[in-house]
Amino acid sequence: MKIKVHLFASLAKQRYPEEGFMSLDAPEGATVEWVLERLSVGPRTTVIPLLEGEVADKDQVLEDGDTLKLFPVMGGG
């Protein structure tokens, strides 16, 4: 199945600086966690995943044609 992944802020710069998004071929039953592992987003990087505009759990199962947006959590002061 195909899913679209949009990367924002530091995730886009680190991985796909020209576009910030990509399409992935994912196996049936793939989850948000599967995408994070595939993109080498380690456990030390806190990410807010949005699936079709709603906050998703990392164990959320993806479906063909889904759009997943990944926002890194930033701190500051």
C-alpha positions in Angstrom: 0.0 0.0 0.0 1.1 3.6 -0.5 1.1 6.3 2.2 2.2 9.9 2.0 4.5 11.3 4.7 5.0 15.0 5.3 8.0 16.0 7.4 8.3 19.3 9.2 11.0 21.5 10.7 14.2 19.6 11.6 12.8 16.3 10.3 12.5 17.7 6.8 15.9 19.4 6.9 17.6 16.2 8.1 16.1 13.8 5.8 14.4 15.4 2.7 15.6 19.0 2.4 14.2 19.6 -1.1 10.7 18.5 -0.7 9.7 17.8 3.0 7.4 15.0 1.9 7.6 11.5 0.4 5.5 8.5 -0.6 6.2 5.2 1.1 5.4 1.6 0.1 4.2 0.1 3.3 3.1 -3.5 4.1 -0.4 -4.2 5.1 -0.8 -3.6 8.9 2.0 -1.0 9.0 1.8 1.4 11.9 3.0 5.0 12.6 5.8 3.3 14.6 6.8 1.4 11.4 7.1 4.7 9.5 9.2 6.2 12.3 11.6 3.2 12.2 11.8 3.3 8.4 12.7 7.0 8.5 15.3 6.4 11.4 13.5 8.7 13.8 15.0 7.4 17.0 13.3 7.1 20.4 15.2 10.3 21.6 13.3 12.4 19.0 9.9 13.3 20.2 7.4 13.5 17.3 3.7 14.5 17.1 2.2 12.3 14.4 -1.0 13.5 12.7 -2.9 11.0 10.6 -5.5 12.6 8.3 -5.4 15.7 10.6 -5.9 13.9 13.9 -3.2 13.1 16.5 -2.3 9.5 16.1 -0.9 6.9 18.5 2.3 5.2 17.4 0.5 1.9 17.2 -2.2 3.3 14.8 -2.5 1.1 11.8 -2.2 2.9 8.5 -4.4 2.4 5.4 -3.7 2.7 1.7 -3.7 6.4 0.7 -3.3 7.8 4.2 -1.4 11.0 4.8 0.9 11.1 7.9 2.4 14.4 9.1 5.3 14.3 11.5 6.1 17.3 13.6 9.2 17.3 15.9 8.6 18.7 19.4 10.7 21.8 19.9 11.8 23.4 23.1 12.8 26.9 23.7 12.8 29.7 26.1 
